[in-house]
Amino acid sequence: MMKLFSALAVAGLMTTAMTATSQAQESKVFRRMTAGQPAPLHGSMTQAQARKSCQMDLSGSRESKSSLNIKMRQCMDKKMNGTM
């Protein structure tokens, strides 16, 4: 009876040791895949740069405030994505 329990305990410890090493290897691979600088979007801007540029583009237009806000949001989205 005692040998049975000790054999089960050893088997349990071996399986936990095996899963821990495989998880460590997976995390190393994931860290290696995600390491480094992200790929920059060609011609994209930061939020502050896009806001300043769009304000300059839309300055002097005679439209309602809500219309300007909509156009400002669309302009910022385009410039932050690099499509404009």
N, CA, C and O atoms as a GROMACS GRO file, in nm:
protein
  336
    1MET      N    1   0.082  -0.119   0.000
    1MET     CA    2   0.000   0.000   0.000
    1MET      C    3   0.088   0.127   0.000
    1MET      O    4   0.060   0.223  -0.071
    2MET      N    5   0.191   0.122   0.080
    2MET     CA    6   0.279   0.237   0.090
    2MET      C    7   0.354   0.258  -0.042
    2MET      O    8   0.375   0.372  -0.085
    3LYS      N    9   0.395   0.148  -0.106
    3LYS     CA   10   0.465   0.158  -0.233
    3LYS      C   11   0.374   0.215  -0.341
    3LYS      O   12   0.420   0.288  -0.429
    4LEU      N   13   0.247   0.183  -0.335
    4LEU     CA   14   0.150   0.234  -0.433
    4LEU      C   15   0.138   0.385  -0.420
    4LEU      O   16   0.140   0.457  -0.520
    5PHE      N   17   0.125   0.434  -0.297
    5PHE     CA   18   0.113   0.579  -0.275
    5PHE      C   19   0.240   0.652  -0.315
    5PHE      O   20   0.233   0.759  -0.375
    6SER      N   21   0.354   0.596  -0.284
    6SER     CA   22   0.480   0.662  -0.320
    6SER      C   23   0.499   0.661  -0.472
    6SER      O   24   0.550   0.757  -0.528
    7ALA      N   25   0.458   0.554  -0.537
    7ALA     CA   26   0.468   0.549  -0.684
    7ALA      C   27   0.377   0.653  -0.747
    7ALA      O   28   0.416   0.719  -0.844
    8LEU      N   29   0.256   0.670  -0.694
    8LEU     CA   30   0.164   0.772  -0.744
    8LEU      C   31   0.219   0.913  -0.721
    8LEU      O   32   0.206   1.001  -0.806
    9ALA      N   33   0.280   0.932  -0.605
    9ALA     CA   34   0.337   1.063  -0.574
    9ALA      C   35   0.452   1.096  -0.669
    9ALA      O   36   0.462   1.209  -0.717
   10VAL      N   37   0.538   0.999  -0.696
   10VAL     CA   38   0.650   1.021  -0.787
   10VAL      C   39   0.598   1.048  -0.928
   10VAL      O   40   0.649   1.136  -0.997
   11ALA      N   41   0.497   0.974  -0.970
   11ALA     CA   42   0.440   0.997  -1.103
   11ALA      C   43   0.378   1.136  -1.112
   11ALA      O   44   0.392   1.203  -1.215
   12GLY      N   45   0.311   1.179  -1.007
   12GLY     CA   46   0.252   1.313  -1.005
   12GLY      C   47   0.358   1.422  -1.013
   12GLY      O   48   0.341   1.520  -1.085
   13LEU      N   49   0.466   1.405  -0.940
   13LEU     CA   50   0.575   1.503  -0.943
   13LEU      C   51   0.641   1.508  -1.080
   13LEU      O   52   0.679   1.615  -1.128
   14MET      N   53   0.655   1.394  -1.143
   14MET     CA   54   0.716   1.390  -1.276
   14MET      C   55   0.628   1.463  -1.379
   14MET      O   56   0.680   1.534  -1.464
   15THR      N   57   0.497   1.444  -1.371
   15THR     CA   58   0.409   1.512  -1.468
   15THR      C   59   0.408   1.662  -1.446
   15THR      O   60   0.404   1.738  -1.543
   16THR      N   61   0.411   1.706  -1.321
   16THR     CA   62   0.414   1.852  -1.298
   16THR      C   63   0.545   1.910  -1.344
   16THR      O   64   0.548   2.022  -1.396
   17ALA      N   65   0.655   1.837  -1.326
   17ALA     CA   66   0.784   1.887  -1.373
   17ALA      C   67   0.787   1.895  -1.525
   17ALA      O   68   0.843   1.990  -1.581
   18MET      N   69   0.728   1.799  -1.592
   18MET     CA   70   0.725   1.798  -1.738
   18MET      C   71   0.641   1.914  -1.792
   18MET      O   72   0.681   1.979  -1.888
   19THR      N   73   0.526   1.940  -1.732
   19THR     CA   74   0.440   2.049  -1.781
   19THR      C   75   0.503   2.184  -1.752
   19THR      O   76   0.487   2.277  -1.832
   20ALA      N   77   0.574   2.198  -1.641
   20ALA     CA   78   0.637   2.326  -1.609
   20ALA      C   79   0.745   2.359  -1.711
   20ALA      O   80   0.756   2.475  -1.752
   21THR      N   81   0.824   2.262  -1.753
   21THR     CA   82   0.929   2.290  -1.852
   21THR      C   83   0.870   2.322  -1.988
   21THR      O   84   0.922   2.407  -2.060
   22SER      N   85   0.762   2.255  -2.025
   22SER     CA   86   0.702   2.284  -2.156
   22SER      C   87   0.639   2.423  -2.156
   22SER      O   88   0.644   2.493  -2.257
   23GLN      N   89   0.580   2.464  -2.044
   23GLN     CA   90   0.524   2.599  -2.036
   23GLN      C   91   0.634   2.704  -2.041
   23GLN      O   92   0.616   2.810  -2.101
   24ALA      N   93   0.748   2.676  -1.979
   24ALA     CA   94   0.860   2.770  -1.982
   24ALA      C   95   0.912   2.785  -2.125
   24ALA      O   96   0.947   2.895  -2.166
   25GLN      N   97   0.919   2.676  -2.199
   25GLN     CA   98   0.965   2.682  -2.337
   25GLN      C   99   0.867   2.761  -2.424
   25GLN      O  100   0.909   2.837  -2.510
   26GLU      N  101   0.736   2.743  -2.401
   26GLU     CA  102   0.636   2.817  -2.478
   26GLU      C  103   0.648   2.966  -2.452
   26GLU      O  104   0.638   3.046  -2.545
   27SER      N  105   0.670   3.005  -2.325
   27SER     CA  106   0.680   3.148  -2.294
   27SER      C  107   0.806   3.207  -2.354
   27SER      O  108   0.806   3.323  -2.395
   28LYS      N  109   0.916   3.129  -2.360
   28LYS     CA  110   1.038   3.179  -2.423
   28LYS      C  111   1.016   3.202  -2.572
   28LYS      O  112   1.061   3.303  -2.627
   29VAL      N  113   0.947   3.110  -2.637
   29VAL     CA  114   0.920   3.124  -2.780
   29VAL      C  115   0.831   3.246  -2.804
   29VAL      O  116   0.855   3.323  -2.898
   30PHE      N  117   0.729   3.264  -2.720
   30PHE     CA  118   0.639   3.379  -2.736
   30PHE      C  119   0.714   3.510  -2.715
   30PHE      O  120   0.694   3.606  -2.789
   31ARG      N  121   0.802   3.515  -2.615
   31ARG     CA  122   0.880   3.636  -2.591
   31ARG      C  123   0.971   3.665  -2.709
   31ARG      O  124   0.990   3.781  -2.745
   32ARG      N  125   1.027   3.561  -2.768
   32ARG     CA  126   1.115   3.580  -2.883
   32ARG      C  127   1.036   3.632  -3.003
   32ARG      O  128   1.087   3.714  -3.079
   33MET      N  129   0.913   3.583  -3.020
   33MET     CA  130   0.831   3.626  -3.134
   33MET      C  131   0.788   3.771  -3.120
   33MET      O  132   0.781   3.844  -3.219
   34THR      N  133   0.759   3.815  -2.998
   34THR     CA  134   0.707   3.949  -2.978
   34THR      C  135   0.814   4.050  -2.940
   34THR      O  136   0.782   4.166  -2.913
   35ALA      N  137   0.941   4.011  -2.938
   35ALA     CA  138   1.048   4.102  -2.900
   35ALA      C  139   1.075   4.202  -3.012
   35ALA      O  140   1.044   4.176  -3.128
   36GLY      N  141   1.133   4.313  -2.976
   36GLY     CA  142   1.173   4.412  -3.075
   36GLY      C  143   1.069   4.521  -3.094
   36GLY      O  144   0.964   4.524  -3.030
   37GLN      N  145   1.101   4.610  -3.184
   37GLN     CA  146   1.015   4.724  -3.213
   37GLN      C  147   0.899   4.682  -3.302
   37GLN      O  148   0.916   4.596  -3.390
   38PRO      N  149   0.781   4.741  -3.281
   38PRO     CA  150   0.670   4.710  -3.371
   38PRO      C  151   0.695   4.772  -3.509
   38PRO      O  152   0.763   4.873  -3.522
   39ALA      N  153   0.640   4.709  -3.608
   39ALA     CA  154   0.657   4.759  -3.745
   39ALA      C  155   0.581   4.890  -3.760
   39ALA      O  156   0.460   4.893  -3.736
   40PRO      N  157   0.648   4.998  -3.799
   40PRO     CA  158   0.579   5.127  -3.812
   40PRO      C  159   0.491   5.131  -3.935
   40PRO      O  160   0.523   5.073  -4.039
   41LEU      N  161   0.379   5.199  -3.922
   41LEU     CA  162   0.293   5.221  -4.038
   41LEU      C  163   0.353   5.334  -4.119
   41LEU      O  164   0.391   5.437  -4.063
   42HIS      N  165   0.361   5.317  -4.247
   42HIS     CA  166   0.422   5.418  -4.333
   42HIS      C  167   0.335   5.543  -4.336
   42HIS      O  168   0.218   5.537  -4.376
   43GLY      N  169   0.390   5.655  -4.294
   43GLY     CA  170   0.318   5.782  -4.301
   43GLY      C  171   0.219   5.804  -4.189
   43GLY      O  172   0.139   5.897  -4.196
   44SER      N  173   0.221   5.720  -4.085
   44SER     CA  174   0.125   5.740  -3.976
   44SER      C  175   0.178   5.843  -3.877
   44SER      O  176   0.298   5.869  -3.872
   45MET      N  177   0.088   5.901  -3.800
   45MET     CA  178   0.122   6.004  -3.702
   45MET      C  179   0.074   5.961  -3.564
   45MET      O  180  -0.011   5.874  -3.550
   46THR      N  181   0.132   6.026  -3.464
   46THR     CA  182   0.080   6.007  -3.329
   46THR      C  183  -0.050   6.086  -3.316
   46THR      O  184  -0.085   6.164  -3.405
   47GLN      N  185  -0.119   6.065  -3.206
   47GLN     CA  186  -0.247   6.133  -3.187
   47GLN      C  187  -0.227   6.285  -3.180
   47GLN      O  188  -0.306   6.361  -3.237
   48ALA      N  189  -0.124   6.328  -3.109
   48ALA     CA  190  -0.099   6.472  -3.096
   48ALA      C  191  -0.062   6.534  -3.231
   48ALA      O  192  -0.108   6.643  -3.265
   49GLN      N  193   0.022   6.464  -3.309
   49GLN     CA  194   0.060   6.516  -3.440
   49GLN      C  195  -0.061   6.523  -3.533
   49GLN      O  196  -0.078   6.620  -3.607
   50ALA      N  197  -0.144   6.421  -3.528
   50ALA     CA  198  -0.262   6.419  -3.615
   50ALA      C  199  -0.360   6.530  -3.576
   50ALA      O  200  -0.418   6.595  -3.663
   51ARG      N  201  -0.379   6.551  -3.446
   51ARG     CA  202  -0.470   6.656  -3.400
   51ARG      C  203  -0.422   6.793  -3.446
   51ARG      O  204  -0.501   6.874  -3.495
   52LYS      N  205  -0.293   6.819  -3.430
   52LYS     CA  206  -0.239   6.950  -3.470
   52LYS      C  207  -0.252   6.971  -3.620
   52LYS      O  208  -0.288   7.079  -3.665
   53SER      N  209  -0.221   6.868  -3.698
   53SER     CA  210  -0.231   6.879  -3.843
   53SER      C  211  -0.375   6.900  -3.889
   53SER      O  212  -0.402   6.981  -3.977
   54CYS      N  213  -0.468   6.825  -3.828
   54CYS     CA  214  -0.608   6.839  -3.867
   54CYS      C  215  -0.664   6.975  -3.824
   54CYS      O  216  -0.747   7.032  -3.895
   55GLN      N  217  -0.620   7.026  -3.711
   55GLN     CA  218  -0.665   7.160  -3.670
   55GLN      C  219  -0.619   7.265  -3.769
   55GLN      O  220  -0.692   7.358  -3.801
   56MET      N  221  -0.497   7.248  -3.819
   56MET     CA  222  -0.448   7.343  -3.919
   56MET      C  223  -0.526   7.330  -4.049
   56MET      O  224  -0.556   7.429  -4.115
   57ASP      N  225  -0.559   7.205  -4.086
   57ASP     CA  226  -0.635   7.183  -4.210
   57ASP      C  227  -0.776   7.240  -4.202
   57ASP      O  228  -0.827   7.296  -4.299
   58LEU      N  229  -0.839   7.226  -4.086
   58LEU     CA  230  -0.979   7.265  -4.072
   58LEU      C  231  -0.998   7.407  -4.019
   58LEU      O  232  -1.111   7.453  -4.003
   59SER      N  233  -0.889   7.476  -3.991
   59SER     CA  234  -0.904   7.611  -3.936
   59SER      C  235  -0.962   7.706  -4.041
   59SER      O  236  -0.927   7.698  -4.159
   60GLY      N  237  -1.048   7.793  -3.997
   60GLY     CA  238  -1.108   7.892  -4.086
   60GLY      C  239  -1.232   7.844  -4.159
   60GLY      O  240  -1.294   7.921  -4.232
   61SER      N  241  -1.271   7.720  -4.141
   61SER     CA  242  -1.392   7.673  -4.209
   61SER      C  243  -1.514   7.717  -4.131
   61SER      O  244  -1.513   7.720  -4.008
   62ARG      N  245  -1.619   7.752  -4.203
   62ARG     CA  246  -1.742   7.803  -4.140
   62ARG      C  247  -1.846   7.693  -4.137
   62ARG      O  248  -1.936   7.687  -4.222
   63GLU      N  249  -1.833   7.607  -4.039
   63GLU     CA  250  -1.927   7.497  -4.022
   63GLU      C  251  -1.966   7.489  -3.877
   63GLU      O  252  -1.906   7.552  -3.790
   64SER      N  253  -2.069   7.410  -3.852
   64SER     CA  254  -2.114   7.394  -3.713
   64SER      C  255  -2.009   7.318  -3.633
   64SER      O  256  -1.925   7.246  -3.688
   65LYS      N  257  -2.018   7.335  -3.502
   65LYS     CA  258  -1.921   7.270  -3.414
   65LYS      C  259  -1.929   7.118  -3.423
   65LYS      O  260  -1.826   7.050  -3.424
   66SER      N  261  -2.050   7.064  -3.431
   66SER     CA  262  -2.064   6.918  -3.440
   66SER      C  263  -2.008   6.866  -3.572
   66SER      O  264  -1.947   6.759  -3.576
   67SER      N  265  -2.027   6.941  -3.679
   67SER     CA  266  -1.975   6.901  -3.809
   67SER      C  267  -1.822   6.903  -3.807
   67SER      O  268  -1.757   6.812  -3.860
   68LEU      N  269  -1.765   7.006  -3.745
   68LEU     CA  270  -1.620   7.013  -3.734
   68LEU      C  271  -1.564   6.899  -3.649
   68LEU      O  272  -1.459   6.844  -3.681
   69ASN      N  273  -1.635   6.864  -3.541
   69ASN     CA  274  -1.590   6.754  -3.456
   69ASN      C  275  -1.589   6.622  -3.533
   69ASN      O  276  -1.496   6.542  -3.518
   70ILE      N  277  -1.692   6.600  -3.614
   70ILE     CA  278  -1.698   6.477  -3.694
   70ILE      C  279  -1.584   6.473  -3.795
   70ILE      O  280  -1.516   6.372  -3.809
   71LYS      N  281  -1.563   6.585  -3.865
   71LYS     CA  282  -1.455   6.591  -3.964
   71LYS      C  283  -1.319   6.578  -3.897
   71LYS      O  284  -1.227   6.517  -3.952
   72MET      N  285  -1.305   6.636  -3.779
   72MET     CA  286  -1.180   6.629  -3.704
   72MET      C  287  -1.150   6.484  -3.666
   72MET      O  288  -1.037   6.438  -3.680
   73ARG      N  289  -1.251   6.413  -3.618
   73ARG     CA  290  -1.233   6.272  -3.578
   73ARG      C  291  -1.194   6.187  -3.698
   73ARG      O  292  -1.105   6.102  -3.689
   74GLN      N  293  -1.262   6.210  -3.812
   74GLN     CA  294  -1.231   6.133  -3.934
   74GLN      C  295  -1.090   6.164  -3.984
   74GLN      O  296  -1.016   6.074  -4.025
   75CYS      N  297  -1.054   6.291  -3.980
   75CYS     CA  298  -0.921   6.332  -4.024
   75CYS      C  299  -0.813   6.270  -3.936
   75CYS      O  300  -0.712   6.222  -3.987
   76MET      N  301  -0.834   6.271  -3.805
   76MET     CA  302  -0.736   6.214  -3.713
   76MET      C  303  -0.722   6.063  -3.734
   76MET      O  304  -0.612   6.010  -3.731
   77ASP      N  305  -0.834   5.995  -3.755
   77ASP     CA  306  -0.829   5.851  -3.779
   77ASP      C  307  -0.747   5.819  -3.903
   77ASP      O  308  -0.665   5.727  -3.903
   78LYS      N  309  -0.771   5.895  -4.010
   78LYS     CA  310  -0.698   5.872  -4.135
   78LYS      C  311  -0.549   5.898  -4.118
   78LYS      O  312  -0.467   5.819  -4.166
   79LYS      N  313  -0.513   6.006  -4.051
   79LYS     CA  314  -0.372   6.039  -4.036
   79LYS      C  315  -0.300   5.944  -3.940
   79LYS      O  316  -0.181   5.918  -3.956
   80MET      N  317  -0.371   5.894  -3.839
   80MET     CA  318  -0.309   5.800  -3.746
   80MET      C  319  -0.292   5.662  -3.810
   80MET      O  320  -0.202   5.587  -3.771
   81ASN      N  321  -0.375   5.629  -3.907
   81ASN     CA  322  -0.362   5.502  -3.978
   81ASN      C  323  -0.268   5.511  -4.097
   81ASN      O  324  -0.232   5.409  -4.156
   82GLY      N  325  -0.229   5.631  -4.133
   82GLY     CA  326  -0.135   5.648  -4.244
   82GLY      C  327  -0.200   5.643  -4.380
   82GLY      O  328  -0.132   5.622  -4.480
   83THR      N  329  -0.332   5.663  -4.387
   83THR     CA  330  -0.400   5.657  -4.516
   83THR      C  331  -0.416   5.792  -4.580
   83THR      O  332  -0.470   5.802  -4.690
   84MET      N  333  -0.372   5.896  -4.514
   84MET     CA  334  -0.392   6.031  -4.567
   84MET      C  335  -0.259   6.097  -4.589
   84MET      O  336  -0.254   6.212  -4.634
   0.00000   0.00000   0.00000
